[in-house]
Amino acid sequence: QVQLVESGGGLVQTGESLRLSCAASGRTFNFRTYTMGWFRQVPGKEREFVAAVNWSGYNRYYADSVKGRFTISRDNAKVTVYLQMNSLKPEDTAVYYCAARPGDYSELPLTYNYWGQGTQVTVSS
């Protein structure tokens, strides 16, 4: 029903920036009614919440580890959500996933209905 495709990952050095994009589509997908989230995962670890933006596009939420460095935004006209990542650190290295759920904000991966395939972000020291 909903397709999410991430892009923008890559290899950067500590202190540099990346912007991830997630393009959404679907015949019955009303982008404006979904909370969009970003999660990340490294081998052997649980998938963790990074950021989310609710359906209005104005309420944004962040994990403590990325506050002040990452910014989530959405462009409803382009049906796309972004994650601007500044001041990157090696501990930010992970596969980053875009996710969507109907309705309001949540930090819990299990509450998200749709997921992209992920994009690798690697931050070297």
Beta strands, then each sheet from edge to edge (+ up, - down):
strand 1: 3-7
strand 2: 10-13
strand 3: 18-25
strand 4: 34-41
strand 5: 48-53
strand 6: 60-62
strand 7: 70-75
strand 8: 80-85
strand 9: 94-102
strand 10: 114-115
strand 11: 119-124
sheet 1: 1+ 3- 8+ 7-
sheet 2: 2+ 11+ 9- 4+ 5- 6+
sheet 3: 2+ 11+ 9- 10+
end
